[in-house]
Amino acid sequence: MTDILDFTLQGFLWVIAIGLTVVIIDVFFETEILSVIALLGISVYFSLLIDVEVKWRVLIAILCWFAVTALFYAVFKRFISPLIRRGFTKGMHELIHSAVGAVGEFRLIDGKAFVYWNGDLWAVDLDGDGAGSADTDDGRFQDHDKVIIQTADKGIFTITERSAAGGETTPSH
């Protein structure tokens, strides 16, 4: 096995492989700090492969960092990252839209309205303004009422009451 601290071409390939792995993992965390640090590490390692004075190594590292960062934003962030996200998160977007028409349980927790559906608590828009709301003064919903999910938008549900026969009665807004 090659020692990564032995500044050789084979060690550089290991650093690139580790850096690319960090960049791909960073897609899921949706931060860019890990990617920027990985690109800086690759640039510094590359500059250490060239046998020149320290001031030139620093310049090479900075220029290399600018080049790989530009490549990162021009190619990876624009084309590859969306493909990775689309491939791995496709099921999550489909899942929330399958909630429409499903029965959930209205929950009032610390004065905030939620719907318990599919093992998770989801915010409820009771006012129709697009934001989760806890305005339950009109008494339409009580804690543990069964409700029908009308829409699911950006993780916020709108609901309707469920009658004893299981049909819809009154919308939530």
N, C-alpha and C positions, 0 to 999 in steps of 0.2 A: 504494500500500500504506500502511496505517496504521502509524504509529509507536507501538509498545506503550508506550513511555515518555511519550507524550503522553496524559495521563489523560483519555480520552474514553470514551463508551459503546462505540464501535467497538473501541477498544483493550481495553476490559473484556471484550468478547465473545471476542477473541483469547486473553486470559488464561484465560477459562473453558474455551475449547476445548483449550488446552495443559494446563490442570489436569485436565480430564476424561481426556485421553489418558494423563497420568501415572497417574491413579487406575486406569484400565483396565490399564495395563502392570503396575501394582503387584499386580494379581490374580495374575499369573503368578509373581511373585517371592515372594508370600505374606508380605510384610512390610506393615506399616501406616505406616512412617515416611515413605515417599514420598507416600502419600495425605495424611497429616497436614500435610506441608510444602506440598503442592499446595493444600490447603484453606486453609492459613494465607496463602499467597500470594494466592489469590483474595480472601480477606477484607481483607487489607491494601490491595490494589489498589482494591477497592470503597470502602473508607474514604477513599482519596485522591480519589475522584470527588466527594465531598461537600465543599463549601467552608465549613468551620468551623474553629475553633481546633484546635490539635494535641491537646490533652487530650481533646476530643470525638472526634477521628479515632481516637485510640487506643482509646477506649471503644467506638466503632462497630466497629472492627476486631475487638476481643475478642468483642463480642456476635455479630457476624456469624460469627466463627470457631466459637463455640459452636453457633450455629444450623446452619451447614453441616455441622459434625461430627456433630451429632445426626441430621440428615437422612442423612448418609453411613451411620451405623450402623443407623438405623431402616429405610432403604430399600435402599441399595446393597449393604451387607454381607449383609443378610438375603435379598434377592430377586435382585438383578441379578448379583452376584458368583457365586452358585451356578449361575446359568444360563450364564454365560460359562465357568466351569470345566467344567460338564457338556458343553457344546458342543465345547470344544477338547481336553479330556483323556479323552473317552470311549474313544477307541481305545487309550490306554495301559492302562486297566484291563482291557479285553478281551484285549489281547495277553498279559499275564502269565497269565491263566487258560487261554489256549490252550497253555500249556506242559505242563499236566497230560496225562500219557500219552506225551509226547514223549521222545525219546532225547537225553541230554546227555552231556557228558564230565566225569567227576569230576576235580577239580583240587585238589591239596594245595599251597598256597602259603604259605610262612613259617609252617607249622604250622596253618594255617586251612583249613577245608574249603569248597570252592566247587563249583558246577556251571557249566560253560561251556555256555550255551544261547543260541541266536539272536544270537550275536556279543557277548554280555555275560557277565560272571561274576556268579553269584547265590549268596548265602549258603545253607548247607545246615544243616538241623536233624538232627543224627545222634542226639541224645538223646531227641527227642520232647518237649522242654520249650518249644518255640516260639521259641527263640533259636538263632541260628547257633552251631554247635559245631565244634570241631576234634578231638573224641575219636575217634581212629582206631586206638586200641591193639588193638582186636579183629581188625584186619587184614581187615575186610570189603571195604574199598575201597582201591585203589592208585591213584596218580596216573595219569591218562589212561584209567582204566576207563570203559567205556560204561555208563551208568546210565539208568533210567527215572524220570522225574519223577512222583512220586505226588501231591503237593499243592503248591500255591503260595499262601502266605498272608502278606500284608504284605511281599512281596519275599524271603521265606525259603522255600526248597524242602525237601520231604522226598523222599527217593529210595529206590529199590530196585535191587538188583543186576540185571544183565541177563545171562541165560545165553547160551551160545554160539548157541543156536537163536533168540535174540532175545526170549524170554519173561521174565516176572518170576520171581524165586526168593524172595529174602528181603527183607522191608521193612527200612528203615534204623532203625527204632525199635521 
